[in-house]
Amino acid sequence: MREYRSISRKFYGRNYLKYGSPQGSENLRESLSNYLSTTRGLNASINDLLITKGSQMGIYLSAQLLLDPGDTIAVGMSNYPTADQIFKQAGANLLRIPIDHNGMDVDYLENKLKKQKIKAVYIIPHHHSPTTVTLSMERRLKFLKLAKEHQFAIIEDDYDFDFHYANKPYLPLASIDHNQNVIYLGSITKTFAPALRIGFMTGPANFIYAATALRELIDRQGDTTLEEAFASLFNQGEMNRYYRKALKTYKERRDTFCCLLDTNFSNQITFKVPEGGLAIWAIFNPEIDLMKLSHNALKQGLYLDNGLFYKNEVFATNGIRMGFASLDEKEMIEACAILKKVMY
């Protein structure tokens, strides 16, 4: 907000109140190009980057450009439900691929490819939604090999790359793709606040050109002043400092929350400590009615998901994602006390 106000008050800031490029601020694209190169080994020029309103817009643009009615796209058996809805809205058929502790089962996909053609694969490589698992490097390489052999596109939704606690995150598929089969999506929204709708996508030059043209039809341009403010934060090193601070804070909160769950709900909730991300995939005892639990918790002042959002035609695990990033230790203890009260 400080940068936003500062830019708005300066004389040259008036230019950012005029029509700008539908591809997004050139300064932000340049900053992101440098940032992606440094953190992900991703070689994306400013011309190959499109600024979006969060990664969800990137999923929508990708679906509209890649998929025709009747096409098949491979997605996780458990998956980000909004992505599923976007692909269905484009008229595509969903091929469900199992998810295990190493991410999407690429061998299962390979067997399916012997019998049917697919147009694209949608992958959440880090901290898969909802299960929080990370796609192994071995599987990443095999996905790229299959994409080359069978000529399908990979939509890589790496919305959560910046929050990895256990060790360094794997390189994105886009960083090691030499055949231009990957459309890479990222988000700054998850880093700062959901209301600040800034995301990005990169891919083959002709695809980004087409995505920019389509974006212009539905949203002439983004908030140029906000984009310039983020460019300033990147250029001043504020973003890197913020990432380091946030990573330390969220790791502490993850550890605290996991400890509270383990101490208070060891017989009711099963979970694995996530390597990164901002949530825990909590699987509740089958006897617990999440709809009822959610309703009773809300009456006590605690919002708890009811589990319906992540269910689909093949996935019905009695689980929810429990976010920890926005809660300090005192709030976590209070939340767990309410949950314990309504659960027993």
C-alpha positions as CSV (number, residue, x, y, z in Angstrom):
1,M,0.0,0.0,0.0
2,R,2.9,2.3,0.7
3,E,4.4,1.7,-2.7
4,Y,0.9,2.0,-4.3
5,R,0.4,5.4,-2.7
6,S,3.9,6.6,-3.5
7,I,3.5,5.8,-7.2
8,S,0.0,7.3,-7.4
9,R,1.3,10.6,-6.0
10,K,4.3,11.0,-8.4
11,F,3.9,12.8,-11.6
12,Y,4.9,9.8,-13.8
13,G,2.3,7.7,-11.8
14,R,-0.4,9.4,-13.9
15,N,0.6,7.3,-16.8
16,Y,-0.4,4.2,-14.9
17,L,-4.0,5.5,-14.7
18,K,-4.2,5.3,-18.5
19,Y,-4.8,2.3,-20.7
20,G,-1.8,-0.1,-20.5
21,S,-0.8,-3.3,-22.0
22,P,-3.2,-6.3,-21.6
23,Q,0.0,-8.4,-21.1
24,G,0.7,-6.5,-17.9
25,S,3.2,-4.0,-16.6
26,E,6.5,-4.3,-18.5
27,N,8.4,-3.5,-15.3
28,L,6.6,-6.3,-13.4
29,R,7.2,-8.8,-16.2
30,E,10.9,-7.9,-16.2
31,S,11.1,-8.2,-12.4
32,L,9.3,-11.6,-12.5
33,S,11.5,-12.8,-15.3
34,N,14.6,-12.2,-13.1
35,Y,12.9,-13.7,-10.1
36,L,11.8,-16.8,-11.9
37,S,15.3,-17.3,-13.3
38,T,16.9,-16.9,-9.9
39,T,14.5,-19.1,-7.9
40,R,13.2,-21.6,-10.4
41,G,15.8,-21.7,-13.1
42,L,13.0,-20.7,-15.5
43,N,14.1,-18.8,-18.6
44,A,11.1,-16.7,-19.4
45,S,11.6,-13.4,-21.3
46,I,9.2,-10.5,-20.6
47,N,7.5,-11.2,-24.0
48,D,6.8,-14.7,-22.8
49,L,5.1,-13.6,-19.6
50,L,1.4,-12.6,-19.1
51,I,0.3,-11.0,-15.8
52,T,-3.1,-12.4,-14.7
53,K,-5.6,-11.9,-11.9
54,G,-4.3,-14.8,-9.9
55,S,-3.5,-18.3,-11.1
56,Q,-7.2,-19.1,-11.6
57,M,-7.4,-16.8,-14.6
58,G,-4.4,-18.6,-16.0
59,I,-6.2,-21.9,-15.7
60,Y,-9.2,-20.5,-17.5
61,L,-7.2,-18.9,-20.3
62,S,-5.3,-22.2,-20.8
63,A,-8.5,-24.2,-20.9
64,Q,-10.1,-22.0,-23.5
65,L,-7.1,-22.1,-25.8
66,L,-6.2,-25.7,-25.4
67,L,-9.4,-27.6,-25.1
68,D,-12.3,-28.2,-27.6
69,P,-15.6,-29.9,-26.6
70,G,-15.0,-33.6,-26.4
71,D,-11.2,-33.3,-25.7
72,T,-9.8,-35.2,-22.7
73,I,-7.7,-33.6,-20.0
74,A,-6.0,-35.7,-17.3
75,V,-6.4,-34.4,-13.8
76,G,-5.8,-35.8,-10.3
77,M,-8.3,-38.2,-8.8
78,S,-8.4,-35.6,-6.0
79,N,-8.0,-32.2,-7.5
80,Y,-8.6,-28.4,-7.2
81,P,-12.4,-28.4,-7.8
82,T,-12.5,-25.0,-9.5
83,A,-10.0,-26.3,-12.1
84,D,-12.3,-29.3,-12.8
85,Q,-15.2,-26.9,-13.3
86,I,-13.2,-24.7,-15.7
87,F,-12.2,-27.7,-17.8
88,K,-15.8,-29.0,-17.8
89,Q,-17.1,-25.6,-18.8
90,A,-14.7,-25.8,-21.9
91,G,-16.5,-29.0,-22.8
92,A,-13.6,-31.3,-21.9
93,N,-13.8,-34.8,-20.4
94,L,-11.8,-35.4,-17.2
95,L,-9.5,-38.5,-17.0
96,R,-8.9,-39.1,-13.3
97,I,-5.3,-40.1,-12.4
98,P,-4.6,-41.5,-8.9
99,I,-2.5,-39.4,-6.5
100,D,-0.2,-41.1,-4.0
101,H,2.6,-39.8,-1.7
102,N,4.8,-39.0,-4.8
103,G,2.1,-37.1,-6.6
104,M,0.2,-37.9,-9.7
105,D,0.7,-41.5,-10.9
106,V,2.5,-41.1,-14.2
107,D,2.6,-44.9,-14.9
108,Y,-1.2,-45.0,-14.7
109,L,-1.3,-42.2,-17.2
110,E,1.2,-44.0,-19.5
111,N,-1.1,-47.1,-19.6
112,K,-4.1,-44.9,-20.4
113,L,-2.3,-43.3,-23.2
114,K,-1.9,-46.6,-25.0
115,K,-5.7,-46.7,-25.4
116,Q,-6.8,-43.1,-25.7
117,K,-5.5,-39.7,-26.7
118,I,-5.4,-36.8,-24.3
119,K,-5.1,-33.1,-25.1
120,A,-3.5,-31.9,-21.8
121,V,-2.6,-32.8,-18.2
122,Y,-3.3,-30.5,-15.3
123,I,-0.6,-30.8,-12.6
124,I,-0.2,-29.2,-9.2
125,P,3.5,-30.1,-8.6
126,H,4.1,-28.6,-5.2
127,H,1.7,-29.2,-2.2
128,H,-1.0,-30.7,-4.4
129,S,-4.5,-29.4,-3.6
130,P,-6.0,-30.9,-1.5
131,T,-3.6,-33.6,-0.4
132,T,-0.4,-31.4,0.0
133,V,1.9,-34.1,-1.6
134,T,4.7,-33.0,-3.9
135,L,5.4,-34.6,-7.3
136,S,8.7,-36.4,-7.4
137,M,11.5,-35.4,-9.8
138,E,11.4,-38.9,-11.4
139,R,7.7,-38.4,-12.3
140,R,8.3,-34.9,-13.5
141,L,10.8,-36.1,-16.0
142,K,8.5,-38.9,-17.1
143,F,5.6,-36.5,-17.6
144,L,7.8,-34.4,-19.9
145,K,8.9,-37.6,-21.8
146,L,5.2,-38.6,-22.3
147,A,4.2,-35.1,-23.3
148,K,6.9,-35.2,-26.1
149,E,5.9,-38.7,-27.3
150,H,2.1,-38.2,-27.2
151,Q,2.0,-34.5,-28.0
152,F,-0.1,-33.2,-25.1
153,A,0.2,-30.0,-23.2
154,I,1.0,-29.7,-19.5
155,I,-0.7,-27.1,-17.4
156,E,1.6,-26.7,-14.4
157,D,-0.2,-24.8,-11.6
158,D,2.7,-24.0,-9.2
159,Y,0.7,-21.6,-7.1
160,D,2.5,-22.6,-3.9
161,F,6.2,-22.8,-4.9
162,D,7.5,-20.1,-2.6
163,F,6.5,-21.9,0.7
164,H,8.6,-25.0,1.0
165,Y,10.0,-25.8,4.5
166,A,11.6,-29.2,4.6
167,N,14.2,-28.6,1.9
168,K,14.6,-26.8,-1.4
169,P,11.7,-27.3,-3.8
170,Y,12.1,-29.2,-7.0
171,L,12.6,-27.3,-10.2
172,P,9.3,-26.8,-12.1
173,L,8.6,-29.0,-15.1
174,A,8.7,-25.8,-17.2
175,S,12.3,-25.2,-16.2
176,I,13.4,-28.6,-17.6
177,D,11.1,-28.7,-20.6
178,H,13.0,-28.5,-23.9
179,N,10.0,-29.1,-26.1
180,Q,7.7,-26.2,-25.2
181,N,4.9,-28.4,-23.9
182,V,4.4,-26.7,-20.5
183,I,2.2,-23.7,-19.6
184,Y,3.5,-22.5,-16.2
185,L,1.1,-20.7,-13.8
186,G,2.1,-18.9,-10.6
187,S,0.6,-16.5,-8.1
188,I,1.7,-13.6,-5.9
189,T,-1.9,-13.6,-4.5
190,K,-1.1,-16.5,-2.2
191,T,2.0,-14.7,-0.9
192,F,0.3,-11.4,0.1
193,A,-3.5,-11.5,0.3
194,P,-6.3,-13.1,-1.8
195,A,-7.7,-9.6,-2.6
196,L,-4.5,-8.6,-4.4
197,R,-5.2,-10.4,-7.6
198,I,-1.7,-10.8,-9.2
199,G,-0.6,-14.0,-10.9
200,F,1.4,-14.8,-14.0
201,M,1.7,-17.4,-16.8
202,T,4.4,-18.3,-19.2
203,G,4.8,-20.7,-22.1
204,P,5.5,-20.8,-25.8
205,A,5.5,-17.3,-27.3
206,N,2.6,-18.0,-29.7
207,F,0.5,-19.4,-26.8
208,I,1.2,-16.3,-24.6
209,Y,0.3,-14.1,-27.6
210,A,-3.0,-15.9,-27.9
211,A,-3.6,-15.9,-24.2
212,T,-3.0,-12.1,-24.1
213,A,-5.5,-11.5,-26.9
214,L,-8.1,-13.7,-25.1
215,R,-7.5,-11.9,-21.8
216,E,-8.1,-8.6,-23.5
217,L,-11.5,-9.7,-24.5
218,I,-12.6,-10.5,-21.0
219,D,-10.5,-8.1,-19.0
220,R,-8.9,-5.2,-20.8
221,Q,-6.0,-5.0,-18.4
222,G,-5.1,-5.4,-14.8
223,D,-4.4,-2.8,-12.1
224,T,-1.3,-1.2,-13.6
225,T,-0.5,0.8,-10.5
226,L,-0.7,-2.3,-8.3
227,E,1.5,-4.1,-10.8
228,E,4.1,-1.3,-10.7
229,A,4.0,-1.4,-6.9
230,F,4.9,-5.0,-6.9
231,A,7.6,-4.4,-9.5
232,S,9.1,-1.8,-7.1
233,L,9.0,-4.3,-4.2
234,F,10.9,-6.9,-6.3
235,N,13.5,-4.4,-7.5
236,Q,14.1,-3.1,-4.0
237,G,14.6,-6.6,-2.6
238,E,11.5,-6.2,-0.4
239,M,9.9,-9.3,-1.9
240,N,12.9,-11.5,-1.1
241,R,13.0,-10.2,2.5
242,Y,9.3,-10.7,2.8
243,Y,9.5,-14.3,1.5
244,R,12.3,-15.1,4.0
245,K,10.3,-13.6,6.9
246,A,7.1,-15.3,5.9
247,L,8.7,-18.7,5.3
248,K,10.2,-18.6,8.9
249,T,6.8,-17.6,10.4
250,Y,4.7,-20.1,8.4
251,K,7.1,-23.0,9.2
252,E,6.8,-22.2,12.9
253,R,3.0,-22.0,12.6
254,R,2.9,-25.3,10.7
255,D,5.0,-27.0,13.4
256,T,2.8,-25.6,16.2
257,F,-0.4,-26.5,14.5
258,C,0.7,-30.1,13.7
259,C,1.8,-30.5,17.4
260,L,-1.6,-29.3,18.6
261,L,-3.4,-31.7,16.2
262,D,-1.2,-34.6,17.3
263,T,-1.7,-33.8,21.0
264,N,-5.4,-33.2,20.9
265,F,-6.8,-35.3,18.1
266,S,-4.5,-38.3,17.5
267,N,-7.5,-40.7,17.5
268,Q,-9.8,-38.6,15.4
269,I,-7.5,-36.9,12.7
270,T,-4.8,-38.5,10.6
271,F,-2.4,-36.2,8.7
272,K,1.2,-36.0,7.4
273,V,3.3,-33.0,8.1
274,P,3.4,-31.1,4.8
275,E,6.7,-30.2,3.3
276,G,5.4,-26.8,2.4
277,G,2.2,-24.8,1.6
278,L,-0.2,-23.2,3.9
279,A,-2.5,-26.0,4.9
280,I,-2.7,-29.5,6.3
281,W,-4.8,-32.3,4.7
282,A,-6.6,-33.7,7.7
283,I,-8.5,-37.0,7.3
284,F,-11.1,-37.5,10.0
285,N,-12.3,-40.7,11.5
286,P,-15.1,-42.1,9.2
287,E,-17.5,-41.9,12.1
288,I,-17.2,-38.1,12.3
289,D,-19.9,-36.2,10.3
290,L,-18.0,-33.2,8.9
291,M,-21.2,-31.5,7.9
292,K,-22.5,-31.6,11.4
293,L,-19.0,-30.8,12.9
294,S,-18.7,-27.8,10.7
295,H,-22.2,-26.6,11.6
296,N,-21.6,-27.0,15.4
297,A,-18.1,-25.3,15.2
298,L,-19.5,-22.3,13.4
299,K,-22.1,-21.8,16.2
300,Q,-19.1,-21.6,18.6
301,G,-17.3,-19.1,16.4
302,L,-15.0,-21.4,14.5
303,Y,-15.2,-21.7,10.7
304,L,-14.4,-25.2,9.7
305,D,-14.8,-26.6,6.2
306,N,-17.5,-29.3,5.8
307,G,-15.5,-31.4,3.3
308,L,-17.9,-31.1,0.4
309,F,-15.7,-28.8,-1.7
310,Y,-13.1,-31.5,-2.5
311,K,-15.4,-34.3,-3.2
312,N,-16.0,-35.4,-6.8
313,E,-17.4,-38.4,-8.7
314,V,-14.5,-40.7,-7.5
315,F,-13.0,-39.0,-4.5
316,A,-15.0,-38.9,-1.2
317,T,-12.3,-39.0,1.5
318,N,-13.6,-37.7,4.9
319,G,-11.1,-35.0,5.0
320,I,-10.6,-31.2,4.8
321,R,-7.7,-28.8,4.3
322,M,-7.0,-27.0,7.6
323,G,-5.2,-23.7,7.0
324,F,-2.6,-22.6,9.6
325,A,-0.9,-19.6,8.0
326,S,-3.2,-16.9,9.2
327,L,-3.3,-18.0,12.9
328,D,-0.8,-17.2,15.6
329,E,-0.2,-19.7,18.4
330,K,-2.9,-18.2,20.7
331,E,-5.5,-18.4,18.0
332,M,-4.6,-21.9,17.1
333,I,-5.0,-23.0,20.7
334,E,-8.4,-21.3,20.9
335,A,-9.5,-22.9,17.6
336,C,-8.4,-26.4,18.7
337,A,-10.2,-25.9,22.0
338,I,-13.4,-25.1,20.2
339,L,-12.9,-28.1,17.8
340,K,-12.3,-30.4,20.8
341,K,-15.4,-29.1,22.5
342,V,-17.7,-29.7,19.5
343,M,-16.1,-33.0,18.5
344,Y,-16.7,-34.9,21.8
